[in-house]
Amino acid sequence: MKANLLPYLKEDRLEAGCDEAGRGCLAGPVFAAAVILPENFFHPMLDDSKKLNEKKRYKLRELIQEEAIAWSVANVNHEKIDEINILNASILAMHLAIKKLIVRPDFLLIDGHRFHPYPDILHSCEIKGDGRFASIAAASVLAKTYRDDYMRQLHEEFPDYRWDRNKGYPTVEHRKGIRDKGISPHHRLSFKLLDDQLRINF
């Protein structure tokens, strides 16, 4: 765990770190994770998942799942994202992950600056929290790896968009797939899928 990752916001309190993955994608669900780590948890590799390569993320996922007091992962699909917007969908996914925890935390550490209060549990929004708190970094690793797994499965059915590589993010190859094949049943229709939206064949 890098030296500046904090083990908690307040000592002697059961804190759950929460983070999401997939907000900026054009397709697929948004995933969220909630993780309660022991106060003495340490691993030199742990960091914000965006700063880790794939091999390190999956190695950390296994370790986090073995050593966490509790962890959970949840997702909200593309249709709900279109219905309530990506911010609300991300927060909803976090709520679902918190609800699935087998141990109820005393407090929530939320990555980012917006959150809807979870019933009967206080929270703190932490900007760039995935690079500051161990529990949020751990949640970022779980959310990212489970979403990547999901997008690889979708790729098997829809290979033209190369979701095995881009995981639904707006890369050149992903947008080329949209231009060539049109949209899939998993694309977020409320997002700008192409620079020229009119070229999409609905």
C-alpha positions as CSV (number, residue, x, y, z in Angstrom):
1,M,0.0,0.0,0.0
2,K,1.6,3.3,-1.0
3,A,2.7,5.4,1.9
4,N,0.1,8.1,1.7
5,L,-3.0,5.8,1.6
6,L,-4.8,6.3,4.9
7,P,-6.3,3.2,6.7
8,Y,-9.3,5.2,8.0
9,L,-10.8,8.7,8.4
10,K,-11.4,8.1,12.1
11,E,-9.8,5.4,14.2
12,D,-11.9,2.7,16.0
13,R,-14.8,3.0,13.6
14,L,-16.0,0.4,11.1
15,E,-15.7,2.3,7.8
16,A,-16.7,1.1,4.4
17,G,-15.0,2.6,1.3
18,C,-17.2,2.9,-1.8
19,D,-16.3,3.5,-5.4
20,E,-17.6,3.0,-8.9
21,A,-16.4,2.0,-12.3
22,G,-17.7,2.7,-15.8
23,R,-19.2,6.2,-15.5
24,G,-17.6,7.4,-18.7
25,C,-18.4,4.3,-20.8
26,L,-20.8,4.4,-23.8
27,A,-22.1,0.9,-23.1
28,G,-22.8,-1.5,-20.3
29,P,-23.6,-1.1,-16.7
30,V,-22.0,1.0,-14.0
31,F,-20.5,-1.1,-11.2
32,A,-19.8,-0.1,-7.6
33,A,-18.1,-1.8,-4.7
34,A,-18.1,-1.4,-0.9
35,V,-15.2,-2.7,1.2
36,I,-14.5,-2.8,4.9
37,L,-10.9,-3.5,5.6
38,P,-9.2,-4.4,8.8
39,E,-7.4,-1.4,10.3
40,N,-4.1,-3.2,10.0
41,F,-4.6,-4.1,6.3
42,F,-1.5,-3.4,4.3
43,H,-0.3,-4.2,0.8
44,P,2.4,-2.3,-1.0
45,M,0.7,-2.6,-4.4
46,L,-2.7,-1.2,-3.3
47,D,-3.6,2.1,-5.1
48,D,-6.3,3.7,-7.2
49,S,-7.2,1.0,-9.8
50,K,-6.7,3.5,-12.6
51,K,-3.0,3.6,-11.7
52,L,-2.6,-0.2,-11.7
53,N,-2.1,-2.6,-14.6
54,E,-4.6,-5.5,-15.1
55,K,-2.3,-8.1,-13.6
56,K,-1.9,-6.1,-10.4
57,R,-5.7,-5.4,-10.2
58,Y,-6.6,-9.0,-10.3
59,K,-4.0,-10.1,-7.8
60,L,-5.2,-7.4,-5.4
61,R,-8.8,-8.4,-6.0
62,E,-8.1,-11.9,-4.7
63,L,-6.2,-10.5,-1.7
64,I,-8.9,-8.0,-0.8
65,Q,-11.6,-10.6,-1.0
66,E,-9.6,-12.9,1.3
67,E,-8.7,-10.3,3.9
68,A,-11.6,-7.8,4.0
69,I,-14.0,-7.8,6.9
70,A,-16.7,-7.5,4.3
71,W,-17.0,-6.7,0.6
72,S,-19.7,-6.5,-2.1
73,V,-20.2,-5.5,-5.7
74,A,-23.3,-4.3,-7.4
75,N,-24.3,-2.8,-10.8
76,V,-26.9,-0.7,-12.5
77,N,-27.7,-1.4,-16.1
78,H,-27.6,0.9,-19.1
79,E,-31.4,1.2,-19.2
80,K,-31.5,2.6,-15.7
81,I,-28.6,4.9,-16.5
82,D,-30.6,6.3,-19.4
83,E,-33.6,6.7,-17.1
84,I,-32.0,8.4,-14.1
85,N,-28.6,9.7,-15.5
86,I,-25.2,8.4,-14.8
87,L,-24.5,10.2,-11.6
88,N,-27.7,8.9,-9.9
89,A,-27.1,5.5,-11.3
90,S,-23.5,5.5,-9.9
91,I,-24.9,6.5,-6.5
92,L,-27.6,3.8,-6.7
93,A,-25.0,1.2,-7.5
94,M,-23.1,2.2,-4.4
95,H,-26.3,2.0,-2.3
96,L,-26.9,-1.5,-3.7
97,A,-23.3,-2.5,-2.8
98,I,-23.6,-1.2,0.7
99,K,-26.9,-3.0,1.2
100,K,-25.2,-6.3,0.2
101,L,-22.4,-6.0,2.8
102,I,-22.7,-8.9,5.3
103,V,-21.3,-6.5,8.0
104,R,-23.0,-3.2,8.6
105,P,-20.5,-0.3,8.6
106,D,-20.6,2.6,11.1
107,F,-19.6,5.1,8.4
108,L,-19.1,5.4,4.6
109,L,-16.2,6.9,2.7
110,I,-17.5,7.8,-0.7
111,D,-15.2,8.5,-3.7
112,G,-16.1,11.8,-5.3
113,H,-18.1,14.8,-4.3
114,R,-21.7,13.8,-4.6
115,F,-23.8,11.1,-2.8
116,H,-27.3,10.6,-1.6
117,P,-27.3,9.7,2.1
118,Y,-27.7,6.1,2.8
119,P,-30.3,5.3,5.5
120,D,-29.0,5.5,9.0
121,I,-25.3,5.6,8.1
122,L,-23.3,8.8,8.0
123,H,-20.9,9.4,5.1
124,S,-18.1,11.6,3.9
125,C,-17.5,12.4,0.3
126,E,-13.7,12.3,-0.5
127,I,-12.5,13.9,-3.7
128,K,-9.9,11.5,-5.3
129,G,-10.5,9.3,-2.4
130,D,-9.4,6.2,-4.3
131,G,-5.9,7.6,-4.1
132,R,-6.1,8.6,-0.5
133,F,-7.9,5.9,1.5
134,A,-7.1,2.2,1.4
135,S,-10.8,1.1,1.6
136,I,-11.8,3.3,-1.3
137,A,-8.8,2.1,-3.3
138,A,-9.8,-1.5,-2.6
139,A,-13.4,-0.7,-3.7
140,S,-12.1,0.8,-6.9
141,V,-10.1,-2.4,-7.6
142,L,-13.2,-4.6,-7.1
143,A,-15.6,-2.4,-9.1
144,K,-13.1,-2.1,-12.0
145,T,-12.2,-5.8,-12.2
146,Y,-15.8,-7.1,-12.0
147,R,-17.0,-4.6,-14.6
148,D,-14.1,-5.7,-16.9
149,D,-15.2,-9.3,-16.5
150,Y,-18.7,-8.4,-17.4
151,M,-17.7,-6.4,-20.5
152,R,-15.5,-9.3,-21.7
153,Q,-18.5,-11.6,-21.5
154,L,-20.6,-9.1,-23.6
155,H,-17.7,-9.0,-26.1
156,E,-18.3,-12.7,-26.8
157,E,-21.7,-11.8,-28.2
158,F,-20.9,-8.4,-29.6
159,P,-17.2,-8.6,-30.8
160,D,-17.4,-5.7,-33.3
161,Y,-17.1,-3.1,-30.5
162,R,-13.9,-4.6,-29.0
163,W,-15.2,-4.5,-25.4
164,D,-12.6,-7.0,-24.5
165,R,-10.1,-4.2,-24.9
166,N,-11.9,-1.0,-24.4
167,K,-14.5,-2.2,-21.8
168,G,-17.1,0.2,-23.3
169,Y,-15.1,3.4,-23.1
170,P,-15.2,5.7,-26.1
171,T,-12.1,4.6,-28.0
172,V,-11.6,4.9,-31.7
173,E,-12.2,1.2,-32.3
174,H,-15.4,1.3,-30.2
175,R,-16.8,4.2,-32.2
176,K,-15.8,2.6,-35.4
177,G,-17.9,-0.5,-34.4
178,I,-20.8,1.8,-33.8
179,R,-20.4,3.5,-37.2
180,D,-20.0,0.1,-39.0
181,K,-22.6,-2.0,-37.1
182,G,-24.9,0.6,-35.4
183,I,-25.7,0.4,-31.7
184,S,-26.0,-2.7,-29.7
185,P,-28.8,-3.5,-27.1
186,H,-26.2,-2.5,-24.4
187,H,-25.4,1.0,-25.5
188,R,-26.4,4.0,-23.4
189,L,-28.7,6.0,-25.6
190,S,-28.5,9.1,-23.4
191,F,-24.8,9.3,-24.1
192,K,-23.2,10.9,-27.2
193,L,-22.1,7.8,-29.0
194,L,-20.6,9.4,-32.0
195,D,-19.4,12.9,-32.9
196,D,-22.2,13.0,-35.5
197,Q,-25.1,11.4,-33.6
198,L,-27.3,11.4,-36.7
199,R,-25.2,8.7,-38.2
200,I,-26.4,6.1,-35.8
201,N,-28.9,3.7,-37.3
202,F,-31.5,3.3,-34.6
